Amino acid sequence: MPQSYFTASSQNFSSYGITNFGIPIPTTKCQATYIWIDGTGENLRSKTRILDEVPKCIEDYPLWNYDGSSTGQATGRFSDLFLKPVAEYPDPFLGCGNNRLVLCETYDAENNPTETNHRYHCNQIMEAIMDEKPMFGMEQEYLFLDMDLRPLGWPKDKLPPPQGPYYCGVGADRMYGREIVQAHANACLLAGLKLAGTNAEVTPAQWEFQIGICKGIEMGDQLWMARYLLHRVAERAGVVVTLDPKPEVTMGDWNGAGCHTNFSTSAMRHHGGLDVIKSAMKKLEPRHSDHLKLYDPNGGKDNLKRLSGKHETSSVDKFTWGIADRSCSVRIPRQVGTDGKGYLEDRRPSSNCDPYVVTAAIASAILLDKEN
């Protein structure tokens, strides 16, 4: 474990934050960290702007620019791209207070959304269906790696014992990274995110957090911000986070990582909702192959490594659904079947999916009868 892994001298989440080396945080300015998705569609970038005061609303944050040629989003001759703030959160790394984390959309010189600005399209979908009161929850799985990119805590010259004792386990011989997970949970709560829970997953060094219940566009915003916080906390610990659904070292008899997406409308949540959910299956089924191409940023190639029909996954070849069946494409939870109302769980999205793409695809297929 790296020596920086939350040593006794670490201040953790005190009123002075966790990364300022004991130097008090100035209270006369607003440090606004602008955060955006880069050209990979998976990675996040950020830079900080000093403002004289905390803006009163998101529209008061100034537009900013950045070098798109260094983020895979532009060429050197047309490198200036623009950051448009769309959501703000207290900054737990700087003691909250006046400081903010600012999620941004990205635009080119002609004010067109960049190729990886999927929020723009998602927001149009969500605005069109708001009367249906769409609600989402997403379950983000991920894996911790050492700096040598081998899973955290795994022996360097062999594989760990087979999976079985790791899921929701306890003990130093099976739990790797718990302090990082707890610090991340603290950061999410301090930032005002709708963190619903955390747990250790089936593969050693694999964990999960859940965000939701969120309305409409808020789902994508909060999951991207939770991912940013996770990377930042792990960075402090000298540990790498990967959202790869099936890293090469785990290609054997190990569970992959997904991002199960829970969805409901007002009609699904009320009396007779189970019939509405079953009707939604008929709309999702013919779009199975199209949705799989949308459910990871590499056109479905990443998900092919995970959706094998094994390790609690469905097969890519056929759309299936069932009550309490974790081997299906879409699961209807047991309690939903009992109550006759509730929500559905799409188990196909990969851990590195773009939540804007996934939520837009599900919502538009079910409510707007569109492919994405």
C-alpha positions in Angstrom: 0.0 0.0 0.0 1.4 3.5 -0.8 2.7 5.4 2.2 0.2 8.2 1.4 -2.7 5.9 2.0 -4.5 8.1 4.6 -1.7 8.2 7.1 -2.2 9.2 10.6 -1.2 12.8 9.8 -3.9 13.1 7.1 -6.5 15.6 8.1 -9.2 13.8 6.2 -12.5 15.8 6.1 -11.8 18.4 8.7 -12.9 22.0 8.4 -9.7 22.6 6.5 -10.3 20.0 3.9 -8.0 17.1 3.1 -5.4 18.3 0.7 -4.2 21.7 1.8 -1.2 20.6 4.0 -2.6 22.4 7.1 -2.7 25.8 5.4 -6.0 27.4 6.3 -8.4 27.9 3.4 -9.0 31.6 2.5 -12.6 32.7 3.2 -12.6 35.9 1.2 -12.7 34.2 -2.3 -14.5 31.4 -4.1 -12.4 28.7 -5.5 -14.5 27.2 -8.3 -13.2 24.0 -9.8 -14.6 23.6 -13.3 -15.1 19.9 -14.2 -15.8 18.4 -17.6 -15.7 15.1 -19.7 -12.8 14.9 -22.1 -12.6 13.4 -25.6 -12.5 9.8 -24.4 -16.1 10.1 -23.1 -14.8 8.4 -19.9 -12.2 10.6 -18.2 -12.7 13.8 -16.4 -10.6 17.0 -16.4 -10.7 20.0 -14.1 -9.2 23.4 -13.4 -9.8 26.0 -10.8 -11.0 29.6 -11.2 -10.8 32.1 -8.4 -13.9 34.3 -8.1 -14.3 37.3 -5.8 -17.5 35.9 -4.4 -19.8 32.8 -4.6 -22.1 33.2 -7.5 -25.8 33.3 -6.5 -26.9 30.8 -9.1 -25.4 28.5 -11.8 -26.0 31.1 -14.5 -23.8 33.6 -12.7 -20.7 31.4 -13.1 -18.6 32.8 -16.0 -18.1 30.8 -19.2 -14.5 29.6 -19.5 -12.3 28.1 -22.1 -9.7 25.4 -22.3 -7.3 23.7 -24.7 -9.3 21.1 -26.5 -6.2 19.9 -28.4 -4.9 18.6 -25.0 -8.0 16.7 -24.1 -8.7 14.9 -27.4 -11.5 17.3 -28.4 -9.9 19.7 -30.9 -6.9 20.3 -33.2 -4.1 22.7 -32.4 -5.3 25.3 -34.9 -8.8 25.4 -33.4 -8.0 24.4 -29.8 -10.2 26.8 -27.8 -13.3 25.1 -26.5 -15.8 26.5 -24.0 -17.0 25.4 -20.5 -20.6 26.2 -19.7 -21.4 25.6 -16.0 -24.6 23.5 -15.5 -24.4 22.3 -11.8 -22.6 23.2 -8.7 -21.8 21.5 -5.4 -19.9 22.4 -2.2 -16.2 21.4 -2.4 -15.4 18.9 0.3 -11.7 19.0 -0.5 -11.7 22.7 0.4 -13.9 22.5 3.5 -17.1 23.3 1.5 -17.7 26.9 2.7 -17.3 29.3 -0.2 -15.7 26.8 -2.5 -17.5 25.0 -5.3 -17.2 22.0 -7.7 -18.8 23.1 -11.0 -19.9 20.6 -13.5 -19.7 21.9 -17.1 -20.9 21.1 -20.6 -18.4 21.6 -23.4 -19.0 23.6 -26.6 -16.9 24.4 -29.7 -16.2 27.8 -31.2 -19.6 27.8 -33.0 -21.4 27.1 -29.7 -22.2 23.5 -30.8 -22.0 20.7 -28.2 -18.7 18.8 -28.5 -18.9 15.1 -29.5 -18.7 13.9 -25.9 -21.2 16.5 -24.6 -24.1 13.9 -24.3 -25.7 16.0 -21.6 -27.0 18.4 -24.1 -29.1 15.8 -25.9 -30.1 14.0 -22.7 -31.4 17.3 -21.2 -33.7 17.7 -24.2 -35.1 14.2 -23.7 -35.6 14.8 -20.0 -37.4 18.1 -20.5 -39.7 16.5 -23.0 -40.8 13.8 -20.5 -40.9 15.7 -17.2 -44.7 15.3 -17.0 -44.0 11.6 -16.5 -41.8 12.3 -13.5 -38.9 10.1 -14.5 -36.7 8.9 -11.6 -33.4 7.1 -11.8 -30.9 5.4 -9.5 -27.5 4.1 -10.8 -25.3 1.5 -9.2 -21.6 2.3 -10.0 -19.2 -0.6 -9.8 -15.4 0.0 -10.0 -12.1 -1.6 -9.2 -9.1 -0.2 -7.2 -5.7 -0.6 -8.7 -2.2 -0.1 -7.3 0.1 2.2 -9.3 1.4 -0.8 -11.2 -2.2 -1.2 -12.4 -2.6 -4.6 -10.7 -5.8 -4.8 -8.5 -5.2 -3.4 -5.0 -4.3 -6.0 -2.5 -3.8 -8.8 -5.0 -0.6 -10.9 -4.7 2.0 -9.7 -7.2 2.9 -13.2 -8.5 -0.4 -15.1 -8.4 -4.2 -14.7 -8.2 -6.0 -14.3 -4.9 -8.3 -17.1 -3.6 -11.4 -17.5 -5.7 -14.3 -15.1 -5.3 -16.8 -16.0 -2.6 -15.6 -14.3 0.6 -15.2 -10.8 -0.8 -18.8 -9.6 -1.4 -19.8 -7.4 1.6 -17.0 -9.1 3.5 -15.0 -8.2 6.5 -11.3 -8.7 7.2 -7.9 -7.6 6.1 -7.4 -10.7 4.0 -10.4 -9.9 1.7 -11.2 -6.2 2.0 -9.0 -3.8 0.0 -9.6 -0.1 0.0 -12.4 0.3 2.6 -11.0 3.6 4.0 -11.0 5.1 0.5 -14.6 4.0 0.1 -15.6 5.6 3.4 -13.8 8.8 2.6 -15.5 8.9 -0.8 -18.9 8.4 0.9 -18.1 11.3 3.2 -17.1 13.5 0.2 -20.3 12.7 -1.6 -22.5 13.6 1.4 -20.6 16.8 2.1 -21.0 17.7 -1.6 -24.8 17.2 -1.3 -25.0 14.2 -3.6 -27.8 11.7 -3.2 -25.6 8.8 -2.2 -27.8 5.9 -1.3 -25.1 3.4 -0.2 -21.9 1.5 -0.7 -20.7 -2.1 -0.6 -17.8 -4.4 -1.5 -18.5 -6.4 -4.6 -17.7 -10.0 -5.7 -14.2 -9.5 -7.1 -11.5 -8.5 -4.5 -10.8 -4.8 -4.7 -14.1 -4.2 -6.5 -16.6 -1.9 -4.9 -19.9 -0.2 -5.6 -21.7 2.9 -4.7 -25.3 3.9 -5.5 -26.6 7.3 -6.5 -30.3 8.2 -6.5 -33.2 8.6 -6.5 -32.6 11.4 -8.9 -35.0 13.2 -11.2 -34.3 13.6 -14.9 -31.0 15.2 -15.9 -29.9 15.2 -12.2 -29.0 11.5 -12.5 -26.2 12.1 -15.0 -24.9 15.2 -13.2 -24.7 13.5 -9.8 -23.1 10.3 -11.1 -20.4 12.2 -13.0 -19.7 14.3 -9.9 -19.5 11.2 -7.7 -17.0 9.7 -10.1 -14.9 12.8 -9.9 -14.9 12.7 -6.1 -13.9 9.0 -6.2 -10.9 9.7 -8.4 -9.9 12.6 -6.2 -10.1 10.7 -3.0 -8.2 7.7 -4.5 -5.6 10.1 -5.9 -5.0 11.3 -2.3 -4.4 7.7 -1.3 -2.1 6.9 -4.2 -4.6 4.4 -5.6 -6.0 4.2 -9.2 -9.7 3.8 -9.9 -10.7 1.9 -13.1 -14.2 1.8 -14.6 -13.1 -0.8 -17.1 -15.9 -3.4 -17.0 -13.4 -6.3 -17.4 -9.7 -5.5 -17.0 -7.3 -8.0 -18.5 -6.2 -9.3 -15.2 -9.8 -10.2 -14.3 -10.6 -12.0 -17.5 -10.8 -15.3 -15.7 -13.5 -16.5 -13.3 -14.1 -13.0 -11.8 -17.2 -10.8 -11.9 -17.0 -7.8 -14.2 -18.2 -4.3 -13.4 -21.5 -2.8 -14.5 -23.6 0.2 -13.8 -27.1 -1.1 -13.3 -29.7 1.6 -14.0 -33.0 1.7 -12.1 -35.8 3.6 -13.8 -39.5 4.5 -13.0 -42.2 6.8 -14.0 -45.1 8.1 -12.0 -47.4 5.5 -13.6 -44.9 2.7 -12.7 -44.8 3.8 -9.1 -48.6 3.7 -8.5 -51.3 1.1 -8.5 -51.1 -1.0 -11.7 -47.5 0.0 -12.2 -46.3 -3.6 -12.8 -48.4 -3.7 -16.0 -46.8 -0.5 -17.1 -43.3 -1.9 -16.4 -44.2 -5.1 -18.4 -45.4 -2.9 -21.3 -42.0 -1.1 -21.2 -40.3 -4.4 -21.8 -42.0 -4.6 -25.2 -40.4 -1.2 -26.1 -37.0 -2.1 -24.9 -36.7 -5.5 -26.5 -36.6 -4.4 -30.2 -33.8 -1.9 -29.3 -31.6 -4.4 -27.5 -28.7 -4.3 -30.0 -28.9 -0.6 -30.4 -28.9 0.1 -26.7 -25.9 -2.2 -26.2 -23.9 0.0 -28.6 -24.8 3.0 -26.4 -24.2 1.3 -23.0 -20.4 1.8 -23.1 -18.3 4.6 -24.7 -16.7 2.2 -27.2 -19.8 1.2 -29.1 -20.5 -2.0 -27.1 -17.0 -3.5 -27.3 -16.3 -3.1 -23.6 -19.5 -4.7 -22.6 -18.8 -7.7 -24.8 -16.1 -8.6 -22.2 -18.7 -8.6 -19.4 -22.0 -9.7 -20.8 -21.2 -13.4 -21.2 -24.3 -14.9 -19.6 -22.1 -15.8 -16.6 -21.2 -14.0 -13.4 -24.7 -12.6 -12.9 -24.9 -11.1 -16.4 -27.2 -11.6 -19.4 -26.1 -12.6 -22.9 -25.6 -9.9 -25.5 -27.5 -12.1 -28.1 -31.0 -11.9 -26.7 -33.1 -9.5 -24.6 -34.6 -11.1 -21.6 -36.5 -9.9 -18.5 -37.8 -11.5 -15.4 -38.8 -11.0 -11.8 -35.8 -11.3 -9.3 -33.6 -12.8 -12.1 -30.1 -11.3 -12.1 -29.2 -13.2 -15.3 -31.7 -11.1 -17.3 -31.1 -8.0 -19.4 -33.7 -6.2 -17.3 -34.7 -7.3 -13.8 -37.9 -6.5 -12.0 -37.1 -6.6 -8.3 -39.0 -9.2 -6.2 -40.6 -6.5 -4.1 -41.9 -4.8 -7.2 -43.5 -8.1 -8.3 -45.1 -8.5 -4.9 -46.3 -4.9 -4.6 -47.5 -4.7 -8.2 -45.7 -1.4 -8.7 -42.2 0.2 -8.5 -39.3 0.3 -11.0 -37.2 -1.7 -13.4 -33.5 -2.4 -13.3 -31.6 -2.4 -16.6 -28.5 -4.5 -15.9 -26.8 -4.1 -19.3 -25.0 -0.7 -18.9 -21.2 -1.1 -18.4 -19.3 0.4 -15.5 -17.7 3.0 -17.9 -21.0 4.1 -19.5 -22.0 7.7 -19.9 -25.1 8.1 -17.6 -26.5 10.8 -19.9 -26.5 8.4 -22.8 -28.0 5.5 -20.8 -30.8 7.5 -19.1 -31.7 9.2 -22.4 -31.8 5.8 -24.2 -34.1 4.2 -21.6 -36.4 7.2 -21.2 -36.8 7.9 -24.9 -37.4 4.3 -25.8 -40.1 3.8 -23.2 -41.7 7.3 -23.2 -41.0 8.8 -26.6 -40.8 5.6 -28.7 -37.4 6.6 -30.0 -34.2 4.6 -30.4 -32.0 6.9 -28.3 
